[in-house]
Amino acid sequence: MKRQRRIITDSQTAFTHFQQLEPDDLICCRLRIRPGEEHLLLDLAERGITGFPSFRSQLCSRSKALQTRLFSWAMIPGSTVIYTIHDLIETIDAYGRTGTGRVVLKLEGKNGGLGVLLFSSIEEIYNQAVLGLIAYPFVVQPFLDGTRDIRVIIIDDYQEAYERTNACGFRQNLHCGATAAPCTLTDKQLELCRQIMTRGGFPYAHLDLLHSDAATTYFSEINLRGGLRGARITSDDYRQRVNAVHQRFIDGAQPFNERAFCKT
């Protein structure tokens, strides 16, 4: 008799049955994992369990370092991950050769602009790091003045974008004092978003773009979820659209008579 495929739709049930999960089982939800538990996603993937959203997208949403490793080709030139003091020394040399001045540092595991720091030079970051005041890994990138900050929300065929502006600081997050105004993406910007989502395995996403004075658009960050302040979409509509994406994936995952829904 063919084993019924488990289709799990909540995080608590996924961890209740964690050791019993078998290849081809499906976890259709975002797993609630604590800092330091990210390796569990690797275990699930290696055991052949399917994640939706993909385990890669869930890990990307939690890690600025992973985002930079996967998407540096689309980011501000010079964006890099610092894992050790040796990486930092190499970056000091690289930034010196390009004449890089102010530098943005992104702390791992922080969201909403709370882990985005501005330094006058890469040497200042070195001073902090060598004294043990900055935890590895972290991301550094040259600071570009005068860029436009664009938040994009894509859920299936729904998409919207709005520009965030803060006249009193460099952090463009709305809870840091910025204001929002709707804007229209170019075809090239939308294509960049789709490329990032495909590479990261994101079925839906909140993306941040930076548009420079030189008319170049760079990728900044991506997450499966984010705040809706400043967006046109309502919380109810957002939730319904995300649930519909999940349900469509479940409906196509297995013939109905071979499904076994596990939910405690």
C-alpha positions as CSV (number, residue, x, y, z in Angstrom):
1,M,0.0,0.0,0.0
2,K,1.4,3.4,-1.0
3,R,2.3,5.6,1.9
4,Q,0.1,8.7,2.2
5,R,2.0,11.9,1.6
6,R,2.0,14.3,4.6
7,I,1.0,17.8,3.8
8,I,1.6,20.0,6.9
9,T,0.2,23.6,7.0
10,D,1.5,25.0,10.3
11,S,4.8,25.3,12.0
12,Q,3.9,23.7,15.3
13,T,2.7,20.5,13.5
14,A,5.9,20.4,11.4
15,F,8.1,20.3,14.5
16,T,5.8,17.8,16.3
17,H,6.3,15.4,13.4
18,F,9.8,16.6,12.6
19,Q,11.6,13.2,13.1
20,Q,8.8,11.2,11.3
21,L,8.9,13.3,8.1
22,E,9.9,11.3,5.0
23,P,10.9,12.2,1.5
24,D,8.2,13.9,-0.6
25,D,6.3,15.1,2.5
26,L,5.3,18.8,2.1
27,I,5.5,21.6,4.7
28,C,3.4,24.4,3.3
29,C,4.0,27.3,5.7
30,R,6.8,29.5,7.0
31,L,8.6,27.7,9.8
32,R,9.0,29.6,13.0
33,I,12.6,28.9,13.9
34,R,14.8,30.7,16.4
35,P,18.2,32.2,15.7
36,G,20.7,29.3,15.5
37,E,18.1,26.8,14.3
38,E,18.5,27.7,10.6
39,H,20.4,24.4,10.1
40,L,17.1,22.6,10.5
41,L,16.0,23.9,7.1
42,L,19.1,22.2,5.6
43,D,18.2,18.9,7.3
44,L,14.7,19.0,5.9
45,A,15.9,19.8,2.4
46,E,18.5,17.0,2.5
47,R,15.9,14.5,3.6
48,G,13.8,15.3,0.5
49,I,11.0,17.2,2.2
50,T,9.4,19.9,0.1
51,G,9.0,23.4,1.6
52,F,6.6,26.0,0.4
53,P,7.7,28.8,0.5
54,S,11.0,27.2,-0.4
55,F,13.4,26.6,2.4
56,R,15.9,28.7,0.5
57,S,13.5,31.7,0.5
58,Q,12.8,31.2,4.2
59,L,16.5,31.2,5.0
60,C,17.1,34.2,2.7
61,S,14.5,36.2,4.5
62,R,16.4,35.7,7.7
63,S,19.9,36.3,6.4
64,K,21.4,39.5,4.9
65,A,24.6,37.5,4.4
66,L,22.9,34.8,2.3
67,Q,21.1,37.4,0.2
68,T,24.4,39.1,-0.5
69,R,26.0,35.8,-1.5
70,L,23.1,35.0,-3.9
71,F,22.3,38.4,-5.3
72,S,25.5,40.5,-5.1
73,W,25.4,40.7,-8.9
74,A,22.4,42.9,-8.6
75,M,23.5,45.0,-5.6
76,I,25.6,48.1,-5.3
77,P,29.1,47.3,-6.5
78,G,31.4,46.4,-3.6
79,S,28.6,44.8,-1.5
80,T,30.2,41.9,0.3
81,V,29.8,39.6,3.3
82,I,32.4,39.9,6.1
83,Y,32.8,36.5,7.9
84,T,36.2,37.1,9.5
85,I,38.7,39.9,10.2
86,H,40.7,38.6,7.2
87,D,37.7,39.4,4.9
88,L,37.5,42.8,6.4
89,I,41.2,43.5,5.7
90,E,40.7,42.5,2.1
91,T,37.7,44.7,1.8
92,I,39.6,47.7,3.3
93,D,42.1,47.2,0.5
94,A,39.4,46.9,-2.2
95,Y,37.6,50.0,-1.0
96,G,40.8,51.9,-0.8
97,R,41.6,51.1,-4.4
98,T,38.1,52.3,-5.5
99,G,38.2,55.4,-3.3
100,T,35.1,54.4,-1.3
101,G,34.3,56.8,1.5
102,R,31.1,56.3,3.6
103,V,30.1,52.7,4.1
104,V,26.8,51.0,5.1
105,L,26.9,48.0,7.4
106,K,24.0,45.6,7.7
107,L,23.8,43.4,10.8
108,E,22.7,39.8,10.4
109,G,19.2,39.0,11.6
110,K,17.9,42.6,11.9
111,N,15.0,44.0,10.0
112,G,13.2,47.3,9.6
113,G,16.3,49.4,9.3
114,L,17.3,48.6,12.9
115,G,20.5,46.8,11.8
116,V,21.6,49.3,9.2
117,L,24.5,51.4,10.3
118,L,26.4,54.2,8.5
119,F,30.1,54.7,8.9
120,S,32.3,57.4,7.5
121,S,34.8,54.8,6.3
122,I,35.6,51.1,6.3
123,E,38.4,51.8,8.8
124,E,35.8,52.8,11.4
125,I,34.1,49.4,10.9
126,Y,37.5,47.7,11.4
127,N,38.0,49.5,14.6
128,Q,34.7,48.3,16.0
129,A,35.2,44.8,14.7
130,V,38.7,44.3,16.0
131,L,37.4,45.3,19.5
132,G,34.7,42.7,19.3
133,L,31.8,45.3,19.1
134,I,30.4,43.9,15.8
135,A,29.2,40.3,15.5
136,Y,30.1,38.3,12.4
137,P,28.9,37.8,9.8
138,F,27.8,41.2,8.5
139,V,27.4,42.9,5.1
140,V,29.2,46.0,4.0
141,Q,28.5,48.1,0.9
142,P,29.5,51.6,-0.3
143,F,27.0,54.3,0.6
144,L,25.3,55.9,-2.4
145,D,24.0,59.4,-1.7
146,G,20.8,60.6,-3.4
147,T,19.3,57.2,-4.2
148,R,15.5,56.6,-4.3
149,D,14.3,53.8,-2.1
150,I,11.5,51.7,-3.6
151,R,9.5,49.0,-1.8
152,V,7.9,46.4,-4.1
153,I,5.2,43.9,-3.1
154,I,4.6,41.0,-5.5
155,I,2.0,38.2,-4.8
156,D,1.2,36.1,-7.8
157,D,-0.2,38.5,-10.4
158,Y,-0.6,41.4,-7.9
159,Q,2.2,44.0,-7.7
160,E,2.6,47.4,-6.3
161,A,5.5,49.8,-5.6
162,Y,5.9,52.9,-3.5
163,E,8.8,55.2,-2.9
164,R,10.0,55.8,0.7
165,T,11.6,59.2,1.5
166,N,13.2,60.4,4.7
167,A,14.3,64.0,4.6
168,C,15.8,63.8,8.1
169,G,18.0,60.6,7.9
170,F,19.4,58.0,5.6
171,R,17.1,55.2,6.8
172,Q,14.1,55.0,4.6
173,N,11.9,52.8,6.7
174,L,8.6,54.3,7.5
175,H,8.9,53.7,11.3
176,C,12.2,55.6,11.1
177,G,10.4,58.7,9.9
178,A,10.1,58.2,6.2
179,T,7.0,58.9,4.1
180,A,5.6,56.8,1.3
181,A,4.2,57.7,-2.1
182,P,3.0,55.3,-4.9
183,C,5.3,54.9,-7.9
184,T,5.4,52.9,-11.1
185,L,8.1,50.3,-11.8
186,T,9.8,50.2,-15.2
187,D,9.8,46.9,-17.1
188,K,13.5,46.5,-16.3
189,Q,12.9,47.0,-12.5
190,L,10.1,44.5,-12.5
191,E,12.2,42.0,-14.4
192,L,15.0,42.5,-11.8
193,C,12.4,41.7,-9.1
194,R,11.3,38.5,-10.9
195,Q,14.9,37.4,-11.4
196,I,15.7,37.8,-7.7
197,M,12.5,36.0,-6.7
198,T,13.2,33.1,-9.1
199,R,16.8,32.7,-7.9
200,G,15.8,32.8,-4.3
201,G,12.7,30.5,-4.7
202,F,10.2,33.2,-3.5
203,P,6.6,32.6,-4.5
204,Y,5.8,36.1,-3.2
205,A,7.9,38.8,-1.7
206,H,8.6,42.3,-0.4
207,L,11.6,43.7,-2.2
208,D,13.6,46.9,-1.7
209,L,15.3,48.6,-4.6
210,L,17.7,51.5,-4.8
211,H,17.5,53.8,-7.8
212,S,20.6,55.9,-8.2
213,D,21.2,59.3,-9.7
214,A,22.9,57.5,-12.6
215,A,19.5,55.9,-13.5
216,T,20.8,52.5,-12.3
217,T,18.5,50.3,-10.1
218,Y,20.1,48.0,-7.5
219,F,18.6,45.3,-5.4
220,S,18.8,45.9,-1.7
221,E,16.8,43.4,0.3
222,I,14.0,40.8,0.1
223,N,11.7,39.1,2.5
224,L,8.7,36.8,2.4
225,R,6.8,39.1,4.6
226,G,7.0,42.8,5.6
227,G,5.0,45.7,6.9
228,L,2.1,47.0,4.9
229,R,2.3,50.6,6.1
230,G,2.4,52.8,3.0
231,A,1.0,50.1,0.7
232,R,-2.3,50.2,-1.0
233,I,-3.2,46.5,-0.4
234,T,-5.1,45.9,2.9
235,S,-4.1,43.3,5.5
236,D,-7.1,41.2,4.7
237,D,-6.5,41.2,0.9
238,Y,-2.8,40.5,1.5
239,R,-3.6,37.5,3.7
240,Q,-6.2,36.2,1.2
241,R,-3.8,36.4,-1.7
242,V,-1.0,34.7,0.2
243,N,-3.3,31.9,1.4
244,A,-4.5,31.4,-2.2
245,V,-1.0,31.0,-3.4
246,H,-0.4,28.3,-0.7
247,Q,-3.7,26.6,-1.4
248,R,-3.0,26.4,-5.2
249,F,0.4,24.8,-4.4
250,I,-1.2,22.2,-2.2
251,D,-3.9,21.5,-4.8
252,G,-1.3,20.7,-7.3
253,A,1.0,18.8,-5.0
254,Q,-0.8,15.4,-5.0
255,P,-4.0,13.8,-6.1
256,F,-6.6,14.3,-3.4
257,N,-7.0,10.6,-2.5
258,E,-3.2,10.3,-1.7
259,R,-3.1,13.3,0.7
260,A,-2.8,13.1,4.4
261,F,-3.3,16.4,6.1
262,C,-1.4,16.6,9.5
263,K,-2.5,19.4,11.8
264,T,-2.6,19.1,15.5
